[in-house]
């Protein structure tokens, strides 16, 4: 489940996620704190993705797609993540959305962190070790999502695609998210991505985990003031 979707399904009643334009995000204050939290969250997100990959028990829908593409392209997993992120950003153009700093960093840092972790993390041989790596990866993924959302620097490319489509089509976030994730899951599976028990466990646990961490990780900001334009006509 998309972390940003969880924040919008009533979770915002418990946290102070402030709607801001990219410029307002940069002017909202607490930049050092927020930028540090954003980078830690994105790095941890990449680490968690590598943990799920090494467990070989199943991936979340987008990573099933990434793995399927990787199998036919012959580049690193992180490279596929980065390229896919920027392709998805191109789809923002007809939706008339502008990426924030967090969106751009999301597109780059997660892929780099995933590849770096895959180079040093070996796959366990036993089912117990693989299961522990899966569960640890899901918890880390939920915490990472809460950290980067809570920094309030804008959604990731895939989250922004979902919210943009929902706004432009008038469809519910639930319907748009489900349609997108089922589509990429099917494409990834057809391309050879790993679908397994981990895919199901991820879908069941990621919501409660993000819900637990997001109120703790959200940086409190003031509601931005509207820009006042002065001058004579």
C-alpha positions as CSV (number, residue, x, y, z in Angstrom):
1,X,0.0,0.0,0.0
2,X,1.3,3.4,-0.9
3,X,2.5,5.4,2.2
4,X,1.0,8.7,1.0
5,X,-2.4,6.9,0.6
6,X,-2.4,5.9,4.2
7,X,-1.8,9.5,5.3
8,X,-4.8,10.6,3.3
9,X,-7.2,7.9,4.5
10,X,-8.0,9.7,7.7
11,X,-4.5,9.4,9.1
12,X,-4.1,13.2,8.5
13,X,-6.5,13.7,11.4
14,X,-3.7,12.5,13.7
15,X,-0.8,14.3,12.1
16,X,-0.1,17.7,10.7
17,X,0.6,17.1,7.0
18,X,0.4,20.6,5.5
19,X,-0.6,20.9,1.8
20,X,2.2,23.0,0.2
21,X,3.5,23.9,-3.3
22,X,7.2,23.1,-4.0
23,X,8.1,26.7,-3.2
24,X,6.2,26.6,0.1
25,X,7.9,23.4,1.0
26,X,11.3,25.1,0.8
27,X,10.0,28.2,2.8
28,X,8.3,26.2,5.5
29,X,11.3,26.3,7.9
30,X,13.2,23.6,9.8
31,X,15.1,22.9,6.6
32,X,18.1,21.1,8.2
33,X,15.9,18.9,10.3
34,X,13.5,18.0,7.4
35,X,16.3,17.5,4.8
36,X,18.2,15.2,7.1
37,X,15.0,13.2,7.9
38,X,14.2,13.0,4.2
39,X,17.6,11.6,3.3
40,X,17.6,9.1,6.2
41,X,14.1,8.0,5.2
42,X,14.9,7.6,1.5
43,X,18.2,5.7,2.3
44,X,16.3,3.4,4.7
45,X,13.7,2.8,2.1
46,X,16.3,1.6,-0.3
47,X,17.8,-0.6,2.3
48,X,14.4,-2.1,3.1
49,X,13.8,-2.8,-0.6
50,X,17.1,-4.7,-0.7
51,X,16.1,-6.7,2.3
52,X,12.9,-7.8,0.6
53,X,14.8,-8.7,-2.5
54,X,17.3,-10.9,-0.6
55,X,14.5,-12.7,1.3
56,X,13.2,-14.0,-2.1
57,X,9.7,-14.5,-0.6
58,X,7.9,-11.9,-2.6
59,X,7.9,-8.1,-3.2
60,X,5.5,-5.2,-3.2
61,X,3.8,-4.5,-6.5
62,X,6.1,-1.8,-7.8
63,X,9.2,-3.9,-7.0
64,X,7.8,-6.9,-8.7
65,X,7.6,-4.7,-11.8
66,X,11.1,-3.3,-11.2
67,X,12.5,-6.9,-10.8
68,X,10.7,-8.0,-13.9
69,X,12.1,-5.2,-16.0
70,X,15.6,-5.8,-14.6
71,X,15.5,-9.4,-15.8
72,X,15.0,-8.3,-19.4
73,X,17.3,-5.3,-19.3
74,X,20.5,-6.5,-17.7
75,X,21.1,-3.4,-15.5
76,X,21.1,-3.1,-11.7
77,X,17.9,-3.1,-9.7
78,X,18.5,0.4,-8.5
79,X,19.0,1.6,-12.1
80,X,15.6,0.3,-13.0
81,X,14.1,2.0,-9.9
82,X,15.7,5.4,-10.9
83,X,14.7,5.2,-14.6
84,X,11.2,4.1,-13.8
85,X,10.9,7.0,-11.3
86,X,11.8,9.6,-14.0
87,X,9.5,7.9,-16.5
88,X,6.6,8.2,-14.0
89,X,7.5,11.9,-13.5
90,X,6.9,12.4,-17.2
91,X,3.4,11.3,-16.6
92,X,3.0,14.2,-14.1
93,X,3.2,16.7,-17.0
94,X,-0.3,16.1,-18.4
95,X,-1.6,16.0,-14.8
96,X,-0.1,19.5,-14.3
97,X,1.8,18.6,-11.2
98,X,5.2,20.0,-10.1
99,X,7.7,17.8,-8.2
100,X,9.1,19.0,-4.9
101,X,12.7,18.5,-3.6
102,X,11.6,15.3,-2.0
103,X,10.2,14.0,-5.3
104,X,13.5,14.5,-7.1
105,X,15.6,13.0,-4.3
106,X,13.2,10.1,-4.0
107,X,13.8,9.4,-7.7
108,X,17.5,9.1,-7.2
109,X,18.4,8.2,-3.6
110,X,16.3,5.1,-3.2
111,X,17.8,3.4,-6.2
112,X,21.3,4.2,-5.2
113,X,20.7,2.9,-1.6
114,X,19.1,-0.3,-2.9
115,X,22.1,-1.1,-5.1
116,X,24.6,-0.2,-2.3
117,X,22.8,-2.5,0.1
118,X,22.5,-5.4,-2.4
119,X,26.3,-5.3,-2.8
120,X,26.9,-6.0,0.9
121,X,23.8,-8.0,2.0
122,X,23.9,-11.7,1.4
123,X,20.7,-13.8,1.0
124,X,20.1,-16.2,4.0
125,X,20.0,-19.8,3.1
126,X,17.3,-21.0,5.5
127,X,13.6,-20.2,5.6
128,X,13.8,-18.8,9.1
129,X,16.5,-16.3,8.1
130,X,14.6,-15.3,4.9
131,X,11.4,-14.8,6.9
132,X,13.2,-12.6,9.4
133,X,14.7,-10.6,6.6
134,X,11.3,-10.2,5.0
135,X,9.6,-9.0,8.3
136,X,12.6,-6.7,9.1
137,X,12.4,-5.2,5.6
138,X,8.7,-4.5,5.9
139,X,9.1,-2.8,9.3
140,X,12.0,-0.8,7.9
141,X,10.0,0.1,4.8
142,X,7.1,1.4,6.9
143,X,9.4,3.5,9.1
144,X,11.2,4.8,6.0
145,X,7.9,5.8,4.4
146,X,6.8,7.7,7.5
147,X,10.2,9.5,7.7
148,X,10.1,10.8,4.1
149,X,6.4,11.7,4.2
150,X,6.8,13.3,7.6
151,X,9.6,15.6,6.2
152,X,6.9,17.3,4.1
153,X,9.0,17.8,1.0
154,X,6.5,16.3,-1.4
155,X,5.4,12.9,-2.5
156,X,7.4,10.3,-4.4
157,X,6.9,9.9,-8.1
158,X,4.5,6.9,-7.8
159,X,2.5,8.5,-5.0
160,X,2.2,11.7,-6.9
161,X,1.0,9.8,-10.0
162,X,-1.7,8.2,-7.9
163,X,-2.9,11.5,-6.3
164,X,-2.7,13.3,-9.6
165,X,-4.8,10.8,-11.4
166,X,-7.4,10.8,-8.6
167,X,-7.6,14.5,-8.8
168,X,-7.9,14.7,-12.6
169,X,-10.3,11.8,-13.0
170,X,-12.4,12.4,-10.0
171,X,-12.0,8.8,-8.9
172,X,-11.3,7.8,-5.4
173,X,-7.7,7.4,-4.2
174,X,-8.5,3.8,-3.2
175,X,-9.7,2.9,-6.7
176,X,-6.8,4.7,-8.5
177,X,-4.2,3.1,-6.1
178,X,-5.7,-0.4,-6.5
179,X,-5.8,-0.1,-10.3
180,X,-2.2,1.2,-10.5
181,X,-0.8,-1.4,-8.2
182,X,-2.7,-4.3,-9.8
183,X,-1.5,-3.2,-13.2
184,X,2.2,-3.0,-12.3
185,X,1.9,-6.2,-10.3
186,X,0.5,-8.1,-13.3
187,X,3.1,-6.6,-15.7
188,X,5.9,-7.4,-13.3
189,X,4.7,-11.0,-12.8
190,X,4.4,-11.5,-16.5
191,X,8.0,-10.2,-16.9
192,X,9.2,-12.6,-14.3
193,X,9.1,-10.6,-11.0
194,X,8.8,-12.4,-7.7
195,X,5.3,-12.7,-6.4
196,X,4.9,-14.7,-3.2
197,X,3.8,-14.9,0.4
198,X,5.9,-11.7,1.0
199,X,3.7,-9.8,-1.4
200,X,0.7,-10.7,0.7
201,X,2.4,-10.1,4.1
202,X,3.6,-6.7,2.8
203,X,0.1,-5.7,1.8
204,X,-1.3,-6.7,5.2
205,X,1.4,-5.1,7.5
206,X,2.6,-2.0,5.7
207,X,-0.6,0.0,6.5
208,X,-0.5,-0.5,10.3
209,X,3.3,0.1,10.4
210,X,3.1,3.4,8.6
211,X,0.1,4.4,10.7
212,X,2.2,3.7,13.9
213,X,5.3,5.7,12.8
214,X,3.8,8.6,10.9
215,X,2.5,10.7,13.8
216,X,6.0,10.2,15.5
217,X,7.9,11.2,12.4
218,X,5.9,14.1,11.0
219,X,7.7,17.5,11.3
220,X,5.2,20.0,12.6
221,X,4.9,23.0,10.3
222,X,2.7,26.1,10.2
223,X,0.0,26.4,7.5
224,X,1.6,28.4,4.7
225,X,0.3,31.9,4.2
226,X,-1.0,32.8,0.7
227,X,1.2,34.9,-1.5
228,X,0.1,38.5,-1.6
229,X,0.8,40.4,-4.9
230,X,0.8,44.2,-4.6
231,X,1.0,46.9,-7.2
232,X,-1.1,49.1,-9.4
233,X,-3.1,47.9,-12.4
